[in-house]
Amino acid sequence: MLRGSKVGLRARHEDDIPILRAELYDDVVNSSRAEGGPWRPITPGAKDPRLFVDDPKEGIVPFSVVELDDGTLIGTATLWGIDTHSRSAHIGLGLLPSARGKGYGTDVVAVLCHYGFVVRSLHRLQIETLADNVAMLTSAERNGFVREGVLRSSAWVMGEFLDQVLLGLLVEEWKPDAKG
């Protein structure tokens, strides 16, 4: 398990899937804001591609996020779009509603940075998030990410186009203890 100050990132367990599906992915609005495409229902028992990853090229590394104090599942974290040639990847996370607003997101981003830069020897990490996602923007910036641009009206979410903010962090800019 990778450890931060508040959270641990571990492999996805079979027991995590019903909780993540019910509290994150079956929430139409939350899922629509977090995913790159429209929400769609998944048949119970089906292999939901957002939760079950079979990627032999390791272009995506999914984690379950747990509280360090008691091991309670509080969300998901992902390093995705891993490009081993350019040594870059994207960061994504989703916290269960009960875990939001407690500073876990900042710690999750910090642990993903450690994994990307130290364990995977990446050079650049990137985050794309909706412009109104203050929690993700704050978590990213507390970890040293820099706003690099706005992708105007680039995300279709629940009947409207929304802007996305692009943030980046290079390994030489990363300060492992910079979290807010």
C-alpha positions as CSV (number, residue, x, y, z in Angstrom):
1,M,0.0,0.0,0.0
2,L,1.1,3.5,-0.8
3,R,0.7,5.8,2.2
4,G,0.0,9.5,2.6
5,S,-0.6,11.4,5.8
6,K,-4.3,10.6,5.9
7,V,-4.9,8.0,3.1
8,G,-3.6,4.8,1.7
9,L,-3.8,3.7,-1.9
10,R,-4.1,0.0,-2.4
11,A,-5.2,-2.5,-5.0
12,R,-9.0,-2.7,-5.7
13,H,-10.6,-5.5,-3.7
14,E,-13.7,-7.4,-4.8
15,D,-15.6,-6.0,-1.7
16,D,-14.9,-2.4,-2.9
17,I,-16.8,-2.7,-6.1
18,P,-20.4,-2.7,-4.7
19,I,-19.6,0.3,-2.5
20,L,-18.0,2.3,-5.3
21,R,-20.7,1.4,-7.8
22,A,-23.5,2.5,-5.4
23,E,-21.9,5.6,-4.0
24,L,-19.9,7.0,-7.0
25,Y,-21.0,5.5,-10.3
26,D,-24.7,5.0,-9.8
27,D,-25.0,8.7,-8.9
28,V,-25.9,10.1,-12.4
29,V,-24.8,13.7,-11.8
30,N,-21.5,12.8,-10.0
31,S,-20.6,10.2,-12.6
32,S,-21.5,12.5,-15.5
33,R,-19.2,15.2,-14.1
34,A,-16.3,12.7,-13.5
35,E,-16.4,10.6,-16.6
36,G,-15.4,11.6,-20.1
37,G,-18.7,10.3,-21.5
38,P,-22.4,10.1,-20.7
39,W,-23.6,8.1,-17.7
40,R,-25.0,4.7,-18.5
41,P,-26.4,2.0,-16.2
42,I,-24.4,-1.1,-15.7
43,T,-26.2,-4.4,-15.1
44,P,-25.7,-5.7,-11.6
45,G,-22.9,-8.3,-11.6
46,A,-21.5,-7.1,-14.9
47,K,-17.8,-6.3,-15.3
48,D,-18.0,-2.5,-15.1
49,P,-15.0,-1.2,-17.0
50,R,-14.6,1.7,-14.6
51,L,-14.1,-0.7,-11.7
52,F,-12.5,-3.8,-13.3
53,V,-9.3,-3.1,-15.2
54,D,-7.7,-5.6,-17.5
55,D,-4.9,-3.6,-19.1
56,P,-1.9,-5.7,-20.0
57,K,0.0,-2.7,-21.3
58,E,-0.4,-0.9,-17.9
59,G,-1.7,2.3,-19.4
60,I,-4.0,2.7,-16.3
61,V,-3.3,1.9,-12.7
62,P,-6.4,2.0,-10.5
63,F,-6.3,2.2,-6.7
64,S,-8.9,2.1,-3.9
65,V,-8.4,4.9,-1.4
66,V,-8.7,4.0,2.3
67,E,-8.4,6.0,5.5
68,L,-5.1,5.1,7.2
69,D,-6.7,5.2,10.7
70,D,-9.2,2.3,10.2
71,G,-8.9,1.1,6.6
72,T,-12.4,2.4,5.6
73,L,-12.9,2.7,1.8
74,I,-13.3,6.3,0.9
75,G,-12.8,6.4,-2.9
76,T,-10.8,5.7,-6.0
77,A,-7.6,7.1,-7.4
78,T,-6.1,6.5,-10.9
79,L,-3.0,7.1,-12.8
80,W,-4.2,6.8,-16.4
81,G,-3.1,7.5,-20.0
82,I,0.4,6.5,-19.0
83,D,2.9,7.2,-21.8
84,T,6.1,5.4,-21.2
85,H,7.9,7.1,-24.1
86,S,7.1,10.7,-23.1
87,R,7.1,9.6,-19.4
88,S,3.8,11.3,-18.6
89,A,0.4,10.4,-17.2
90,H,-2.9,11.8,-16.0
91,I,-4.3,11.8,-12.5
92,G,-7.9,11.1,-11.5
93,L,-9.7,10.6,-8.2
94,G,-13.2,10.2,-6.9
95,L,-14.2,10.4,-3.2
96,L,-17.3,8.9,-1.7
97,P,-19.8,11.6,-0.6
98,S,-19.0,11.0,3.1
99,A,-15.3,11.6,2.5
100,R,-15.5,14.9,0.8
101,G,-14.4,18.2,2.4
102,K,-12.0,16.5,4.8
103,G,-8.7,17.2,3.0
104,Y,-8.4,13.6,1.6
105,G,-8.2,14.8,-2.0
106,T,-5.0,16.8,-1.4
107,D,-3.4,13.7,0.2
108,V,-4.6,11.5,-2.6
109,V,-3.0,13.8,-5.2
110,A,0.2,13.8,-3.2
111,V,0.4,10.0,-3.1
112,L,-0.3,9.7,-6.8
113,C,2.5,12.2,-7.4
114,H,4.9,10.1,-5.4
115,Y,3.8,7.0,-7.3
116,G,4.1,8.7,-10.7
117,F,7.4,10.4,-10.1
118,V,9.2,8.0,-7.7
119,V,7.8,4.6,-8.5
120,R,7.1,5.0,-12.2
121,S,9.9,7.6,-13.0
122,L,7.5,9.8,-14.9
123,H,8.5,13.4,-15.9
124,R,5.0,15.0,-16.1
125,L,1.7,14.6,-14.5
126,Q,-1.5,16.2,-15.7
127,I,-5.0,16.9,-14.4
128,E,-8.0,17.9,-16.4
129,T,-11.0,18.9,-14.3
130,L,-14.2,20.9,-14.7
131,A,-13.6,24.7,-14.0
132,D,-16.1,24.6,-11.2
133,N,-14.5,21.7,-9.4
134,V,-12.9,23.8,-6.6
135,A,-12.0,20.8,-4.5
136,M,-9.9,19.2,-7.3
137,L,-8.3,22.6,-8.3
138,T,-7.4,23.2,-4.7
139,S,-6.0,19.7,-4.2
140,A,-3.9,20.0,-7.4
141,E,-2.5,23.5,-6.6
142,R,-1.6,22.6,-3.0
143,N,0.6,19.9,-4.5
144,G,2.3,22.3,-6.9
145,F,0.3,21.8,-10.1
146,V,0.2,24.9,-12.3
147,R,-2.9,25.9,-14.4
148,E,-1.8,25.7,-18.0
149,G,-5.0,26.5,-19.8
150,V,-8.7,26.4,-20.1
151,L,-10.4,24.2,-22.6
152,R,-13.5,26.3,-23.3
153,S,-16.8,24.4,-23.5
154,S,-15.0,21.1,-23.9
155,A,-17.1,18.9,-21.6
156,W,-20.8,18.0,-22.3
157,V,-22.2,17.5,-18.8
158,M,-25.9,17.0,-18.1
159,G,-27.2,19.1,-20.9
160,E,-24.6,21.9,-21.1
161,F,-21.1,22.5,-22.2
162,L,-18.6,23.3,-19.4
163,D,-15.0,24.5,-19.4
164,Q,-12.2,22.3,-18.2
165,V,-9.0,23.5,-16.6
166,L,-5.7,21.8,-17.6
167,L,-3.1,21.6,-14.8
168,G,0.5,20.2,-15.1
169,L,3.4,19.3,-12.8
170,L,6.9,18.4,-13.8
171,V,9.1,16.2,-11.7
172,E,11.7,19.0,-11.2
173,E,8.9,21.3,-9.8
174,W,7.5,18.7,-7.5
175,K,8.0,19.2,-3.8
176,P,6.9,16.0,-1.9
177,D,6.1,17.9,1.3
178,A,4.2,20.8,-0.4
179,K,0.7,19.6,0.4
180,G,-1.5,22.2,2.0
